[in-house]
Amino acid sequence: MKILRRSIIGVTVLLLGAGLAVPALAAIGCGAVGEAHENSDGTYTYTVLLTWEFGEAARPDRINLSIEHLMGCGFYDPQDPVQQDYIIAHEGYSEPDGECFDLSGEPAEDIVWVGGLAMDDPDCWMPVLHLFWENSGPTIECLPLGNGSATISFTSYGLPMESQIYYGAIVIKAGDYCIVCDYEGPLPDCNNWAPVEDSHWGLIKALYK
């Protein structure tokens, strides 16, 4: 597996492995910015705009966003079915390359990226807790742009941490390549949280603050 990285605040591309010619390297790059807003139920929605410049070298298949900082959270166990609502990945969307039809044969304006939570991605050597989005849903036969963008989002009970740059937090599987990108924005914090009735969540949040 070939691994590429480009910083969103630089222009250097580092290739770990081999296989891309020098002209193709100049076209490879990606980055992401995000924001968070509070919902009426005490959760927060995090929205991330991801952009990539792969040219003809590759097309995205899967997008991973690391949340490995939550692995040390004493109040969250991602393997506990009762706590599955702590963080939930929603569908993502991106523009297709050319005409796009869903599996029912209906025209589709956007590629739908199906979201989920995983502990490991052996394809891209990402053995940490992460959210993922992949083109495995109703528009699986549609081709993403070589130079494009996607909007992905997730909801969490975790209060947003201060916005900062998370170097290498995103890994895009694109054909035979795994391309590492930086993310600038907030991520959910580790709250003193337990799955309780919504009426109790306000008290917990107030205590946390």
C-alpha positions in Angstrom: 0.0 0.0 0.0 1.4 3.4 -1.0 1.0 6.2 1.5 1.1 9.9 0.6 0.9 13.0 2.7 0.4 16.7 2.1 0.1 19.4 4.8 -2.8 21.8 4.4 -0.4 24.6 5.4 2.4 23.6 3.1 3.2 22.4 -0.4 5.5 19.5 0.4 4.3 16.0 -0.5 6.0 13.0 1.1 5.8 9.7 -0.5 6.4 6.7 1.7 6.8 3.8 -0.6 7.0 3.8 -4.4 5.0 3.8 -7.5 4.1 7.4 -8.4 6.1 9.2 -11.1 7.3 12.7 -10.2 4.8 14.5 -12.4 1.9 12.8 -10.7 3.3 13.7 -7.2 2.8 17.4 -8.0 -0.9 16.8 -8.4 -1.4 15.0 -5.1 -2.7 16.9 -2.1 -5.7 17.1 0.3 -6.8 19.0 3.4 -9.9 19.5 5.5 -11.5 22.2 7.7 -14.4 21.7 10.1 -16.8 23.5 12.5 -19.2 22.4 15.2 -22.6 23.7 16.4 -24.8 22.7 19.3 -28.1 21.0 18.8 -31.3 21.3 20.9 -30.8 17.8 22.4 -27.4 18.7 23.8 -25.4 17.0 21.1 -23.0 18.7 18.7 -22.9 18.4 14.9 -19.4 18.5 13.4 -19.2 19.3 9.7 -16.0 18.8 7.7 -15.2 20.0 4.2 -12.6 17.8 2.6 -10.9 18.8 -0.6 -8.4 16.7 -2.7 -6.3 17.2 -5.8 -5.4 13.8 -7.2 -5.8 14.5 -10.9 -5.7 11.3 -12.9 -3.6 9.5 -10.2 -6.5 8.3 -8.0 -10.1 8.6 -7.0 -11.3 8.4 -3.4 -12.9 5.2 -2.2 -13.0 5.7 1.6 -12.4 8.6 4.0 -11.1 8.0 7.5 -11.1 10.6 10.3 -9.1 9.6 13.4 -10.7 10.1 16.8 -8.0 8.0 18.7 -7.9 10.6 21.5 -11.2 9.2 22.7 -9.6 5.8 23.3 -8.3 7.1 26.6 -11.7 8.5 27.6 -12.8 6.9 30.9 -16.5 7.8 30.1 -16.7 6.3 26.6 -16.3 2.7 25.4 -16.9 2.5 21.6 -17.5 -1.3 22.0 -20.3 -0.8 24.5 -23.7 -1.0 22.6 -25.3 1.3 25.2 -22.8 4.1 24.3 -23.2 3.9 20.5 -25.0 7.3 20.5 -21.9 9.1 21.9 -20.6 9.7 18.4 -22.5 8.9 15.1 -21.2 9.4 11.5 -23.8 10.7 9.1 -23.9 10.4 5.3 -21.4 12.5 3.3 -21.8 14.0 -0.1 -19.6 14.9 -3.1 -20.0 15.8 -6.7 -19.7 12.8 -9.2 -17.5 12.8 -12.3 -20.1 12.8 -15.0 -23.6 11.3 -14.9 -24.5 9.5 -11.7 -27.3 7.0 -11.3 -28.2 5.2 -8.0 -28.7 1.4 -7.8 -32.4 1.9 -8.6 -31.5 3.6 -11.9 -32.6 7.0 -10.8 -30.3 10.0 -11.6 -28.4 11.3 -8.5 -26.9 14.7 -8.2 -24.4 13.7 -5.5 -22.4 10.6 -4.5 -23.6 9.4 -1.1 -20.8 8.5 1.3 -22.0 6.0 3.9 -20.6 6.8 7.4 -19.6 4.5 10.3 -17.2 3.8 13.2 -14.3 1.4 13.0 -11.4 0.3 15.2 -9.0 -0.6 12.4 -8.5 -0.1 8.7 -6.0 -2.7 7.5 -6.0 -1.4 3.9 -4.4 1.9 5.1 -2.7 0.7 8.2 -4.9 2.8 10.5 -5.1 0.7 13.7 -6.9 3.4 15.7 -10.5 4.4 16.5 -11.8 6.4 13.6 -14.9 7.5 11.7 -15.2 6.5 8.1 -17.2 7.4 5.0 -17.1 5.2 1.9 -18.8 5.0 -1.4 -20.7 1.8 -0.7 -24.3 2.9 -0.6 -26.9 3.7 -3.3 -24.3 5.5 -5.6 -21.6 2.9 -5.4 -21.3 2.8 -9.2 -20.7 6.6 -9.5 -17.1 7.8 -9.8 -15.8 10.7 -7.6 -13.9 13.5 -9.2 -10.1 13.3 -9.4 -10.0 16.9 -8.1 -13.0 17.5 -5.8 -14.5 17.9 -2.4 -16.8 16.2 0.0 -18.9 17.3 2.9 -18.9 14.8 5.8 -20.5 15.2 9.2 -21.0 13.4 12.5 -22.9 14.1 15.8 -21.5 13.6 19.3 -22.3 14.3 22.9 -18.7 15.4 23.2 -18.2 19.2 23.6 -16.0 20.6 20.9 -12.4 21.0 21.8 -10.6 24.2 20.7 -10.1 24.3 17.0 -6.6 23.3 16.0 -4.6 21.5 13.3 -4.6 17.7 13.7 -1.7 16.6 11.5 -2.4 13.3 9.6 -5.9 12.9 11.1 -7.5 12.0 7.8 -6.5 9.1 5.6 -8.1 8.7 2.2 -8.0 5.3 0.5 -7.9 6.0 -3.2 -7.3 2.9 -5.3 -3.9 1.5 -4.5 -3.0 4.6 -2.4 -3.6 5.8 1.1 -3.2 9.6 1.2 -2.7 11.3 4.5 -4.3 14.7 5.1 -4.4 17.3 7.9 -7.6 18.5 9.5 -8.1 22.0 11.0 -11.1 22.4 13.2 -12.7 21.0 16.4 -13.1 17.4 17.6 -15.3 16.1 20.4 -13.8 16.1 23.9 -14.0 13.3 26.5 -17.0 14.3 28.6 -18.2 12.9 32.0 -21.0 11.3 30.0 -23.3 8.3 30.4 -26.3 7.3 28.4 -29.1 8.8 30.5 -32.4 10.5 29.7 -32.1 13.8 27.8 -33.6 15.7 30.8 -30.4 14.8 32.8 -27.9 15.8 30.1 -28.2 19.5 30.8 -27.1 19.0 34.4 -24.2 16.8 33.3 -23.1 19.4 30.8 -23.4 22.2 33.4 -21.2 20.2 35.8 -18.6 19.6 33.0 -18.3 23.3 32.3 
